[in-house]
Amino acid sequence: MKHVTCYQKGYPRPQFVRDAWTDLNGLWKFGFGEEVTEQDALRGELPRKIRVPYSYETEMSGIGDPDVHRTVWYSRTISQKAGKRTILHLEGADHTATVYVNGTAAGTHCGAYSRFSVDITKYLHAGENLLTVRCDDDGHPAQVRGKQRWLKENFGCWYVQTTGIWKSVWLEYVDDVYLQSLKITPDLTDYSVRLDFSVSCPAEDVCVSFAVSFGGELLHTVTTSASDRYCSVTVPLPSEKVTYQVALWSVEEPSLYDLTVRVLKGGKETDRVGSYFALRDYSVMDDKIMLNGRPFYARLALDQGYWRESGLTPPDEDARVRDITLAKQMGFNGVRKHQKVEDERFFYYADLLGFTVWCELPSNHWFADDCSEQITREWMEIVRANYNHPSLVTWVIFNESWGVRNILMNRAQSDLATALYYLTKSFDQMRPVISNDGWEHATSDILTLHDYEQDGEKLFTRYATMQKITQGSSENTQPLPYAQGYTYRGQPVIISEFGGTAYVSDEQRGWGYGDGVGGDEEFLERFASLVGAVDRLCLSGFCYTQLTDVQQEVNGLLHEDRTPKVPLEEIAKRNRR
């Protein structure tokens, strides 16, 4: 596997890479809120050890306690880097996290699935410093929870909760004048890339240089002033150094351009960032999904991204690659990441390997004004953080009306879905947005349907005409495809959840949709019948449930440990048109 030029193994943010950083993953002091006082915690007097970034509920944390603890504390020492600003990054902490440095509160963030950063420079002194993180989770279904249970025991498709730090924690060091943000937007119409950026201290003598390379060859360098708070520059990409002048990203040939960004003040370099991007267009044209101007059939697997030993956190770097590789070997060209936002290293490998990803906001399960505000903040943090990845092709806001259960007739709930749709589009014009996957849609670029019928012929008959698809039918007991006041406008149609067949052995019990199967041939016959039925319909693709087993849900194509239930090549043989 050939990496991009800026790649550093373990670096949490692969499209915004600096050399000066410190990985804070590893052993921290740890304590539950009921066993320590705040004063003791802020002194670093915690009774346990935990391996970050694994939540205390998991085996890999070193604790493995599935019980609910509403408050958890973490602490460790860090060192000051003289002459530099120090920025602390937490890629994911559930649910409300407060950062303390030497006992003083330095910043707070609410939301489990988005990154947050705190400039802790002014709280540091020479020598060792005490870093403390407090995480609170009240367990209420109004918060963005995804598949985390809010009851004492697992139920349905809700699993052991994830509390506290569950993604990487790290420090990076910058000068006073540094690159704060970079938004990369490719344009296939004129073979260019637009770069929107901001620096920490804009001034007349500050400029930013962008160098675009491909295959080790420097193609273009553009330098522009950074005298304003918001700046942009457009770089043309055609070059005789590239075959056919430009290189496009696709699932067959995922070509990536390297990008080096330099910030200069008075001609002196103050910051250097390594990045990459791709030239690709993923869009909706009438009733088709298009990739680089050609119809694209989405052949997706539902992927919840759980591991038996580590919960929502991948056990290691290679686990991300393994899941993508296994899915591709079974004939899928992408995944719908269900009720979870992966870290950027997953998106990096999807970029690298040519694998499409639907990114979905983990759901709240209660509708309230305060919750709507929190959803909006967290969603836009997610969109901003992952916008630059070419593998990310679709945004999903709600799933099956979770958190907006009365969306069919409740105008406030359908307005929220529509508002989030337009807010997303205002930031991102280059990706389709789905307002409510599978159930009653508000404004949406794709019509998606969920149906766990286990008989292939019945499934085909149920959606054999566009009238049945867009208006429902007597054979279909699923919710209507549209909320009141919204109608079908000719969008592409995808069955984005179906299958879900449980393959249950004598040694393993759990649930799936419909009657389970007990042998390879029966399972493969069921899979072929369902996928074949969907392939015969006039659709733009599907998403099969699901890639792996998850705790009590055993309807995966793979076991929790990623061993195949049936030979991968047999799945692939039946997973084609």
Secondary structure, DSSP 8 states (H G I E B T S, - for coil): ----TT--TT-S-TTSB-S-EEE--EEEEEEEGGGS-HHHHHTT--SEEEEETS-TTSGGGT----S--SEEEEEEEEE--TTSEEEEEES-EESEEEEEETTEEEEEEE-SSS-EEEE-GGG--SSEEEEEEEEE----TTS--TTB--SSS-BTTBB----EE-S-EEEEEE-SS-EEEEEEEEETTTTEEEEEEEESS--TTEEEEEEEEETTEEEEEEEEE--SSSEEEEEE---TTSTTSS-BB-SSSB--EEEEEEEEETTEEEEEEEEEE-B--EEEETTEEEETTEE--EEEEEE---BTTTBTS-SSHHHHHHHHHHHHHTT-SEEEE-S----HHHHHHHHHHT-EEEEE----SS--HHHHHHHHHHHHHHHHHHTT-TTEEEEEEEETTTT-TTTTT-HHHHHHHHHHHHHHHHH-SSS-EEEEETSSBSS-SSEEEE-----HHHHHHHTSSHHHHHH--TT--S--SB-TT----S--EEEEEEE---B--TT---B-SSS-B-SHHHHHHHHHHHHHHHHHSS-SEEEEE-SB-BTTB---SB-TTS-BSS-HHHHHHHS--
